[in-house]
Amino acid sequence: MIISYNKLWKLLIDKKMNKKDLRLAAGVSTSVIAKLGKGENVTTDILLKICKVLDCDISEIMEIESE
């Protein structure tokens, strides 16, 4: 199974934010943003920080896809 953060990137567009805005608002590192961009695993704490900034649920920023 593959984790996809495509929903996150679409939500950023809808909220007129870029990755740098998200990084600064959520207080996460550039390496975290890079991991998200590559569809790699990040901790639940990080995902919750992002959800708090975007005022959304975790299901609105990620999904699990079959390979």
N, C-alpha and C positions, 0 to 999 in steps of 0.2 A: 504494500500500500504506500501511496505517496501523499505527503501533505502539500496542499496547495494554498497559497496566500493570495491568489488572484482576487478574491473578494476584498481583501485589504486594499490592494492597489486601486480597485474600482471605487471603493469608499473614499479613499484619499482624493481622487479626482472629483467625486461628487461634493466633497467638503472644501474643494479648492486648496488642498494642502499638498506639499511635496514631501519627499522622504526626510529632508533636513528639518522641516517644520515638525514632523512627527517625532523625529529623534530628540529634538530639543524639548518638546512639550512632554514627552513620556520619560525623559531622562535616561535614555538608553544609548548605548555606544554605536559607533559606526559599524563595528563588526556584527552587532545584532541585526542592523538593517541589512547588511550584506548577507547574513544567514537567511533572513526572510526572503530576500531576493532570489536566493538559490533554492528555496524550498527546504531548507535544512531545519532541524529541530531547535527550538528555543524553549526556555523554561515557561511554565505556566505563569509565574510571577510577571514575566515580561509581557506575555499576552494580556494579562489582566491590566497592566499599566497602560497598554495601548488601547484596550477597551474603555478604560476610564477616560482617557483623553478624547476618544472618538464618541463617547457616550453610546456604546453599542454592546451587544452580546458577543461572546467568543465565536459563535456560529456565523456571525456576520463578517468575520475577518479571515476565517480559514475553513477548509473542508478536507476530507480524506477521500482521495480518489484511488480506484483500483488501478493496478499497473497495466 
